[in-house]
Amino acid sequence: MGNRTPLYATHVAMGGKIVDFGGWDMPLNYGSQMEEHHQVRRAAGMFDVSHMTVVDVCGTHAKPYLQYLLANDVAKLDGKPGKALYSGMLNHEGGVVDDLIVYNREGHFLREGHYRLVVNCATREKDLAWMREVGQDYDVEIDERPHLAMIAVQGPEAIARVTQVLPQYAEGIEQLSVFQAHEADDWFIGRTGYTGEDGLEIVLPGEQAEALWKALAEAGVAPCGLGARDTLRLEAGMNLYGHEMDEQTSPLVANMGWTIAWIPEQRDFVGRQALTDQKAAGVQDKLVGLSMTARGVLRAGQRVRVAGIEREGVITSGSFSPTLGHSIALARVPIEVGEQCEVELRGKWVTVSVTKPAFVRNGKALI
């Protein structure tokens, strides 16, 4: 038996097919991954993401600590209560320990120096160990919140359905800009997500999660499993830890260069010198999208070759796209790649198209 979220019994009762996911018993689907995928693109679906790790950081040195811990600069959040920032947390070699979202909780506490981080589940232990190791030189409190649950509601009708169920928070939710959170009581509602659709991620006390899940279902929000979540995030071109990035992968080759705040130059952060050296030496690879309309499915681990380049690339994530009706993938390839490359499928090299690493956004095809 793995770890279980407060919604485990609800998933079972509603017909969820339970699988192991990073040590957690989580629903893969509720009967049809394809239908769940389309429900999010066309209306609204919900995901139990309570296995994600919520960490609150506060203290006199909270800001300078996070400025050193993260490649992006939390100073961008100054004076912006509830605003969120996406960042990599790097090691000294410039590899990605994890990717995360950090929120400014200034508005809730009416003073600076309070932040909330949401990190991945499978990296929980090493993330916390690394955060505490880096934090030894700072006056900072690092507080994991394992008793909180988290429900993501995604899709073009997501916000309308949530405000229908939670009228007491409707005014705060309707005022949210993208990547901003509203906090009231013990509830934390962010306009963020992992599907390429508008929507909300709701952090709430675990004992209240079942009631919210059932109320959303009664309002027409479809329960969705990990299977749909992965095809949705791949269509959106969003990285998945352990696939597009890891501790041996630089953010410079994982389409995360935009998350590195190089300015101000005097701000040091973990991994800065390594990334500076990599830039000076010249980056050899980059993350691209691949599109294949021929039969077959692109899968992680398949070899990629670029004409005229001896060094091979690799597919980091691949699947059939329910929205587009053909196979797509993310791949790390030599930077010299042009409009086409080849992928090895069952011993045969197949020509595929190279695209930007995003395929669908807000229900519309980008390729």
Secondary structure by P-SEA (a helix, b strand, c coil): ccccccaaaaaaaaccccccccccccccccccaaaaaaaaaccbbbbccccbbbbbbbccaaaaaaaaacccccccccccccbbbbbbbccccccccccccccccccccccccbbbbbbbccaaaaaaaaaaaaaccccbbbbbcccbbbbbbbccaaaaaaaaacccaaaaaaaccccbbbbcccbbbbccccccbbbbbbbccccaaaaaaaaaaaabbbbbcaaaaaaaaaaaccccccccccccccccccccccccccccccccccaaaaaaaaaaaccccccbbbbbcccccccccbbbbcccccbbbbbccccccccccccccccccccccccccccccccbbbbbbbccccccccccccc
